[in-house]
Amino acid sequence: MGRMWKLVALAVAGAAVLTAAPATGAADPSSLPGEHWVDTWTSMPQLTEPGNMPPPPYTQDGLVLADTTLRQTVRVSAGGKRVRVRFSNAFGGAPLPITRASVAFPEGGAAGVSTIRPGTARPLTFSGRASTVVPAGAQVVSDPLDLALAPRSVLSVTAHLAQGQASNALTSHPGSRTTSYLAPGDQTDAPGLTGATPVDHWYLLSAVEVRAKRSTAALAVLGDSLTDGRGSTTNRNDRWPDQLLDRLQPRLPGLALANQAAGGNRVLNDGLGPAALARLDRDVLARSGLAWLIVFEGVNDIGTAPATEAAQRQVADDLIAAYDQIVTRAHAQDLRVYGATLTPFGGNTSYDDPGGLREAARQRVNEWIRTSGTFDAVIDFDRAARDPAAPRALLPAYDVGDHLHLNPAGYRALAEAVPPGLLRR
């Protein structure tokens, strides 16, 4: 109690002068009751594959992003009057020196553009300093910045790396479905970038947080490419979590969303990114302002396990045990956990086997999700996406063409399958 009164007294004394992050050791007004930090946008950090590295000259032998300006746009979910940004070096092979960073509003409020509205750029600081070095394996959170951010608006984040990172192990999120830009030199505050190279990936950026009322809370989604949005439209933000936000937030203004999915991800074993069981603490339980979790993952575990009765029995058993572990660990953090049934892959050349063994494993897992009572509620994505005339397959109108991933109409069907009542405080 004494510490709380001390914080209140310090905050009252400094309220007239604090407009950005205080120096190290000073009181932070954002620690007062009545509000909290909430993740309004996230991306799951991954080790960048060779084919997703920045193009030359931004990747050299043992060095990336030297004297490079990196400008990226993100669409936030919940709004707020203060923001802070997280940069991740989770998979970096060397310390990450960020020389300068800023936020701004993109021209026209659009995603995937390289220009910012003149006069809107605001510098980010880190413990009161303009630059920072993120140790390998770590992350850094910027100081709070007064900035009115509207719900479902687009924010532009720009960083300059004068030295670059002395490694070819780079942290990114390849499946951004959003265009970012690389440009030479320090163009952090430039309204338009000179000599910019577009890339459809996010690099180094892992979260944007807003200071919001306690009634604002975030939904995290643990998933794979079906949540990361393969088959969605670049720069249109029409993945199913995006469309869920568009559908519900007018009625639930305090809803934030943290999409923690990655293409190729699995629950049990590492694939593209660490397994869900391995990354749960970092990507879900450590998130700011979280209240709910949707688990929609497991198709890649079934699809990559051998098409034998023994292997498919084992993977189904292991998935069921893993879901139980995820729920147990999330409940310990007072999260409500919702299980989504796995969608069909009938006809997919990689996952669908002639004997239907993988389909049998999917059906067994889905039956457990629906009936075990382990999850706080069940969201039946299987029913929403399948073809009633051929339940092993996606509805043709929703199929992007590979019989596994959905098009924007299919993702809309998933968004519409989530009952709004699950996300009320």
C-alpha positions as CSV (number, residue, x, y, z in Angstrom):
1,M,0.0,0.0,0.0
2,G,2.9,2.4,0.8
3,R,4.4,1.9,-2.6
4,M,1.1,2.7,-4.3
5,W,0.7,5.9,-2.4
6,K,4.2,6.9,-3.3
7,L,3.5,6.3,-7.0
8,V,0.3,8.4,-6.8
9,A,2.1,11.2,-5.1
10,L,4.9,11.2,-7.6
11,A,2.5,11.1,-10.5
12,V,0.4,14.0,-9.1
13,A,3.5,16.0,-8.6
14,G,4.7,15.4,-12.2
15,A,1.4,15.5,-14.0
16,A,1.9,19.0,-15.3
17,V,5.1,18.3,-17.1
18,L,5.1,14.6,-18.1
19,T,4.3,14.3,-21.8
20,A,6.5,11.4,-22.8
21,A,8.5,8.7,-21.0
22,P,10.2,10.0,-17.9
23,A,13.9,9.4,-17.3
24,T,15.0,6.2,-15.7
25,G,14.1,6.2,-12.1
26,A,11.2,8.7,-12.4
27,A,7.6,7.8,-11.8
28,D,5.7,6.6,-14.9
29,P,2.1,7.9,-14.9
30,S,1.1,4.9,-16.9
31,S,1.5,2.8,-13.7
32,L,-1.6,4.4,-12.0
33,P,-4.8,2.4,-11.6
34,G,-7.8,2.7,-13.9
35,E,-5.8,2.0,-17.1
36,H,-3.5,-0.6,-18.4
37,W,-1.3,-1.5,-21.3
38,V,-2.9,-3.6,-24.0
39,D,-1.4,-5.1,-27.1
40,T,-3.2,-3.5,-30.0
41,W,-1.1,-5.2,-32.7
42,T,1.4,-8.1,-32.7
43,S,3.3,-10.3,-35.0
44,M,4.9,-13.6,-34.0
45,P,8.8,-13.4,-34.2
46,Q,10.5,-15.9,-36.4
47,L,13.9,-16.7,-37.7
48,T,14.0,-15.4,-41.3
49,E,14.4,-18.0,-43.9
50,P,17.0,-17.4,-46.7
51,G,14.3,-16.7,-49.2
52,N,12.7,-14.0,-47.0
53,M,15.8,-12.1,-46.1
54,P,16.1,-8.5,-47.2
55,P,17.2,-8.3,-50.9
56,P,20.7,-7.0,-51.8
57,P,22.3,-4.7,-50.9
58,Y,20.4,-4.9,-47.6
59,T,21.7,-8.4,-46.9
60,Q,25.5,-8.9,-47.1
61,D,27.7,-11.7,-45.8
62,G,27.4,-11.5,-42.0
63,L,25.6,-8.2,-42.1
64,V,22.0,-7.1,-42.6
65,L,20.3,-3.7,-42.9
66,A,23.5,-1.6,-42.7
67,D,22.7,2.2,-42.9
68,T,19.1,1.2,-43.7
69,T,15.8,2.9,-43.1
70,L,13.0,0.4,-42.5
71,R,9.4,1.7,-42.8
72,Q,6.5,-0.6,-41.9
73,T,2.8,-0.2,-41.5
74,V,0.5,-2.0,-39.1
75,R,-3.2,-1.8,-38.5
76,V,-4.0,-1.6,-34.8
77,S,-7.1,-2.9,-33.1
78,A,-8.0,-0.9,-30.0
79,G,-7.3,2.8,-29.7
80,G,-5.7,4.8,-27.0
81,K,-4.0,8.1,-26.2
82,R,-0.5,6.7,-25.4
83,V,1.5,4.2,-27.4
84,R,4.7,2.2,-27.1
85,V,6.4,-0.1,-29.6
86,R,8.3,-3.4,-29.2
87,F,11.2,-4.4,-31.3
88,S,12.3,-8.0,-31.1
89,N,15.8,-9.6,-31.5
90,A,14.5,-13.0,-30.5
91,F,16.3,-14.9,-33.3
92,G,19.1,-12.4,-34.0
93,G,22.6,-13.8,-34.1
94,A,24.1,-10.6,-32.7
95,P,23.0,-7.5,-30.8
96,L,20.6,-5.2,-32.7
97,P,21.5,-1.5,-32.7
98,I,18.6,0.8,-33.5
99,T,19.9,4.3,-34.1
100,R,16.6,6.1,-34.4
101,A,12.9,5.2,-34.6
102,S,9.7,7.1,-35.0
103,V,6.0,6.6,-35.5
104,A,3.7,8.5,-37.8
105,F,0.4,8.3,-39.7
106,P,0.7,6.9,-43.2
107,E,-0.5,9.0,-46.2
108,G,-4.3,8.4,-46.6
109,G,-4.4,6.2,-43.6
110,A,-3.6,3.3,-45.8
111,A,-1.7,0.1,-45.1
112,G,1.4,-0.8,-47.1
113,V,2.3,2.7,-48.3
114,S,5.8,4.2,-48.0
115,T,4.7,7.8,-47.4
116,I,3.7,9.4,-44.1
117,R,1.6,12.5,-43.6
118,P,4.0,15.5,-43.2
119,G,4.3,16.8,-39.7
120,T,3.0,13.6,-38.0
121,A,6.4,11.9,-37.3
122,R,7.1,11.5,-33.6
123,P,10.4,10.2,-32.3
124,L,10.5,7.1,-30.1
125,T,12.9,7.0,-27.1
126,F,14.2,4.1,-25.1
127,S,14.8,4.8,-21.4
128,G,15.0,8.4,-22.4
129,R,17.5,7.8,-25.2
130,A,17.1,8.2,-28.9
131,S,18.9,4.9,-29.7
132,T,19.1,1.5,-28.2
133,V,20.8,-1.9,-28.6
134,V,18.7,-5.0,-28.3
135,P,20.7,-8.0,-27.0
136,A,20.5,-11.2,-29.0
137,G,17.4,-13.1,-27.9
138,A,15.8,-10.1,-26.2
139,Q,13.3,-7.4,-27.0
140,V,13.0,-3.7,-26.2
141,V,10.0,-1.6,-25.4
142,S,10.0,2.1,-26.3
143,D,9.0,4.8,-23.8
144,P,5.4,5.7,-23.7
145,L,4.5,8.4,-26.2
146,D,1.4,10.7,-26.2
147,L,-0.3,9.9,-29.5
148,A,-4.0,9.7,-30.1
149,L,-4.5,6.4,-32.0
150,A,-8.0,5.6,-33.3
151,P,-9.3,2.0,-33.3
152,R,-8.6,0.1,-36.4
153,S,-6.3,2.8,-37.8
154,V,-3.0,2.3,-39.5
155,L,0.3,3.3,-37.9
156,S,3.6,3.7,-39.7
157,V,6.8,2.7,-37.7
158,T,10.2,3.7,-39.1
159,A,13.6,2.7,-37.8
160,H,17.1,3.5,-39.0
161,L,20.0,1.1,-38.4
162,A,23.2,3.0,-39.0
163,Q,25.5,0.0,-38.3
164,G,23.1,-2.7,-39.3
165,Q,23.1,-6.1,-37.5
166,A,26.3,-8.1,-37.7
167,S,24.6,-11.4,-38.4
168,N,22.5,-13.1,-41.1
169,A,20.2,-14.5,-38.4
170,L,17.4,-11.9,-38.5
171,T,14.1,-11.7,-36.6
172,S,11.1,-11.1,-38.8
173,H,7.5,-12.1,-39.6
174,P,7.5,-13.2,-43.2
175,G,3.8,-13.6,-43.6
176,S,2.9,-10.0,-43.1
177,R,0.4,-9.7,-45.9
178,T,1.5,-6.1,-45.8
179,T,4.2,-4.2,-47.8
180,S,7.2,-2.7,-46.0
181,Y,10.0,-0.6,-47.4
182,L,13.8,-0.6,-47.2
183,A,15.7,2.6,-48.1
184,P,19.3,3.7,-48.0
185,G,20.5,6.1,-45.3
186,D,18.7,7.8,-42.5
187,Q,15.2,8.8,-43.8
188,T,13.4,8.3,-40.5
189,D,11.4,11.5,-40.7
190,A,11.1,11.8,-44.4
191,P,7.5,12.0,-45.7
192,G,8.5,10.0,-48.7
193,L,11.4,7.6,-49.0
194,T,14.0,8.0,-51.7
195,G,15.1,4.8,-53.5
196,A,12.8,2.6,-51.5
197,T,12.6,-1.2,-52.1
198,P,9.2,-2.9,-51.2
199,V,9.2,-6.2,-49.4
200,D,6.1,-8.1,-48.2
201,H,7.5,-8.9,-44.8
202,W,7.8,-7.4,-41.3
203,Y,11.2,-7.2,-39.8
204,L,12.1,-6.6,-36.1
205,L,8.7,-5.1,-35.2
206,S,6.8,-7.4,-32.8
207,A,4.1,-5.3,-31.0
208,V,2.3,-2.0,-30.6
209,E,0.7,-1.3,-27.2
210,V,-1.8,1.3,-26.2
211,R,-2.7,2.7,-22.8
212,A,-6.4,2.0,-22.4
213,K,-9.2,1.7,-19.9
214,R,-9.4,-1.5,-17.8
215,S,-12.4,-2.5,-19.8
216,T,-10.2,-2.8,-22.9
217,A,-8.8,-6.3,-23.3
218,A,-7.0,-8.3,-25.9
219,L,-7.9,-11.6,-27.7
220,A,-4.8,-13.6,-28.7
221,V,-5.0,-16.2,-31.4
222,L,-2.5,-19.1,-31.5
223,G,-2.4,-20.4,-35.0
224,D,-0.8,-21.3,-38.3
225,S,-1.1,-20.0,-41.9
226,L,-4.9,-20.2,-41.7
227,T,-4.7,-17.4,-39.1
228,D,-1.6,-15.7,-40.5
229,G,-3.8,-15.2,-43.6
230,R,-2.4,-17.2,-46.5
231,G,-4.9,-16.6,-49.3
232,S,-5.9,-13.2,-47.9
233,T,-5.2,-9.9,-49.8
234,T,-2.0,-8.1,-49.4
235,N,-2.5,-4.7,-47.7
236,R,-6.3,-5.3,-47.3
237,N,-6.3,-6.8,-43.8
238,D,-8.8,-9.4,-44.6
239,R,-7.5,-12.4,-42.6
240,W,-10.2,-13.9,-40.4
241,P,-9.0,-12.1,-37.2
242,D,-9.1,-8.8,-39.1
243,Q,-12.6,-9.5,-40.3
244,L,-13.6,-10.6,-36.8
245,L,-12.4,-7.3,-35.4
246,D,-14.3,-5.4,-38.1
247,R,-17.4,-7.3,-37.3
248,L,-17.3,-7.0,-33.5
249,Q,-15.5,-3.9,-32.5
250,P,-18.3,-1.4,-33.3
251,R,-20.3,-3.3,-30.6
252,L,-17.3,-4.1,-28.5
253,P,-15.1,-0.9,-28.6
254,G,-12.8,-2.3,-25.9
255,L,-11.7,-5.3,-28.0
256,A,-8.1,-5.6,-29.0
257,L,-6.5,-8.4,-31.0
258,A,-3.1,-10.1,-30.9
259,N,-2.6,-12.3,-34.0
260,Q,0.1,-14.8,-32.9
261,A,0.1,-17.1,-35.9
262,A,2.7,-18.1,-38.5
263,G,2.5,-20.1,-41.7
264,G,3.7,-23.6,-41.3
265,N,3.6,-23.5,-37.5
266,R,2.8,-26.6,-35.5
267,V,1.7,-27.4,-32.0
268,L,4.0,-30.2,-31.1
269,N,7.2,-29.7,-33.0
270,D,9.2,-26.8,-34.4
271,G,8.5,-26.0,-38.1
272,L,8.4,-22.4,-39.3
273,G,8.9,-20.9,-35.9
274,P,8.9,-22.7,-32.6
275,A,6.1,-25.1,-31.7
276,A,3.1,-23.6,-30.1
277,L,3.9,-25.4,-26.8
278,A,7.4,-23.9,-26.8
279,R,6.3,-20.3,-27.7
280,L,3.1,-20.1,-25.6
281,D,4.8,-18.2,-22.8
282,R,6.4,-15.6,-25.1
283,D,3.6,-15.2,-27.6
284,V,0.6,-15.5,-25.4
285,L,1.1,-15.6,-21.6
286,A,3.5,-12.6,-21.6
287,R,1.2,-10.4,-23.7
288,S,-0.2,-7.1,-22.3
289,G,-3.8,-6.8,-21.4
290,L,-4.9,-10.3,-22.5
291,A,-8.3,-11.8,-21.5
292,W,-9.0,-14.5,-24.1
293,L,-7.2,-17.0,-26.2
294,I,-8.4,-18.9,-29.3
295,V,-6.4,-22.0,-30.1
296,F,-6.7,-22.8,-33.9
297,E,-3.8,-25.0,-34.7
298,G,-3.0,-28.6,-35.4
299,V,-3.5,-29.2,-39.1
300,N,0.2,-29.0,-39.8
301,D,0.9,-31.6,-37.1
302,I,-1.5,-34.1,-38.7
303,G,-0.5,-33.2,-42.2
304,T,3.3,-33.7,-41.6
305,A,3.0,-36.9,-39.6
306,P,3.3,-40.2,-41.7
307,A,0.0,-41.5,-43.1
308,T,0.1,-44.7,-41.1
309,E,-2.5,-45.8,-38.5
310,A,0.1,-45.8,-35.7
311,A,1.5,-42.3,-36.6
312,Q,-1.9,-40.7,-36.9
313,R,-3.1,-42.3,-33.7
314,Q,0.0,-40.9,-32.0
315,V,-0.3,-37.4,-33.3
316,A,-4.0,-37.2,-32.4
317,D,-3.2,-38.4,-28.8
318,D,-0.3,-35.9,-28.6
319,L,-2.4,-33.0,-29.9
320,I,-5.2,-33.7,-27.3
321,A,-2.6,-33.7,-24.6
322,A,-1.0,-30.5,-25.9
323,Y,-4.4,-28.7,-26.0
324,D,-5.0,-29.8,-22.4
325,Q,-1.6,-28.3,-21.4
326,I,-2.3,-25.0,-23.2
327,V,-5.6,-24.6,-21.4
328,T,-4.0,-25.5,-18.0
329,R,-1.2,-23.0,-18.5
330,A,-3.5,-20.2,-19.8
331,H,-6.0,-20.8,-17.0
332,A,-3.2,-20.2,-14.5
333,Q,-3.0,-16.7,-16.0
334,D,-6.8,-16.2,-15.7
335,L,-7.4,-16.4,-19.4
336,R,-10.5,-17.8,-21.0
337,V,-9.5,-20.3,-23.7
338,Y,-11.6,-21.2,-26.7
339,G,-10.9,-24.2,-28.9
340,A,-11.5,-23.9,-32.7
341,T,-12.1,-27.1,-34.6
342,L,-9.6,-27.9,-37.5
343,T,-10.8,-27.1,-41.0
344,P,-10.8,-29.7,-43.8
345,F,-7.9,-30.4,-46.2
346,G,-9.6,-33.0,-48.5
347,G,-8.0,-32.9,-51.9
348,N,-4.7,-31.2,-50.7
349,T,-1.9,-33.0,-52.4
350,S,0.4,-32.8,-49.4
351,Y,-1.9,-33.6,-46.5
352,D,-4.8,-35.7,-47.8
353,D,-3.9,-39.4,-48.0
354,P,-5.8,-42.0,-50.1
355,G,-6.6,-44.1,-47.1
356,G,-8.1,-41.2,-45.2
357,L,-5.9,-41.7,-42.1
358,R,-5.1,-38.1,-41.6
359,E,-8.8,-37.2,-42.1
360,A,-9.6,-39.7,-39.4
361,A,-7.1,-38.1,-37.0
362,R,-8.7,-34.7,-37.8
363,Q,-12.1,-36.0,-37.0
364,R,-10.9,-37.5,-33.8
365,V,-9.2,-34.3,-32.6
366,N,-12.3,-32.2,-33.6
367,E,-14.6,-34.6,-31.7
368,W,-12.4,-34.2,-28.6
369,I,-12.4,-30.4,-29.0
370,R,-16.2,-30.4,-29.2
371,T,-17.1,-32.8,-26.4
372,S,-14.3,-32.9,-23.9
373,G,-15.3,-29.8,-22.0
374,T,-11.6,-28.8,-21.7
375,F,-12.0,-25.5,-23.5
376,D,-14.2,-22.8,-22.0
377,A,-16.1,-22.7,-25.3
378,V,-15.8,-24.3,-28.8
379,I,-15.8,-22.4,-32.1
380,D,-16.7,-24.7,-34.9
381,F,-14.6,-23.5,-37.8
382,D,-14.9,-27.0,-39.4
383,R,-18.6,-26.6,-39.7
384,A,-18.2,-23.0,-41.0
385,A,-15.8,-23.9,-43.8
386,R,-16.6,-27.4,-44.9
387,D,-18.6,-28.4,-48.0
388,P,-21.9,-29.9,-46.7
389,A,-22.0,-32.2,-49.7
390,A,-18.4,-33.3,-49.1
391,P,-17.5,-32.7,-45.5
392,R,-13.8,-33.8,-46.0
393,A,-13.3,-30.7,-48.2
394,L,-13.6,-27.0,-48.0
395,L,-16.6,-25.3,-49.5
396,P,-15.5,-24.5,-53.1
397,A,-16.5,-20.9,-52.7
398,Y,-14.1,-20.6,-49.8
399,D,-11.1,-22.5,-51.2
400,V,-8.2,-20.4,-52.4
401,G,-7.3,-23.3,-54.7
402,D,-5.0,-25.6,-52.7
403,H,-7.9,-27.3,-50.8
404,L,-6.3,-26.2,-47.5
405,H,-6.2,-22.4,-47.3
406,L,-9.2,-20.0,-47.5
407,N,-9.9,-16.9,-49.6
408,P,-11.2,-13.7,-48.1
409,A,-14.8,-15.0,-48.3
410,G,-13.8,-18.2,-46.4
411,Y,-12.0,-16.1,-43.8
412,R,-15.2,-14.0,-43.4
413,A,-17.1,-17.3,-42.7
414,L,-14.6,-18.1,-39.9
415,A,-15.0,-14.6,-38.5
416,E,-18.8,-14.9,-38.5
417,A,-18.6,-18.3,-36.7
418,V,-17.2,-16.6,-33.5
419,P,-20.1,-15.8,-31.1
420,P,-19.8,-12.2,-29.9
421,G,-20.7,-13.2,-26.4
422,L,-17.4,-15.0,-26.0
423,L,-15.5,-11.6,-26.1
424,R,-17.5,-9.6,-23.6
425,R,-15.9,-8.6,-20.3
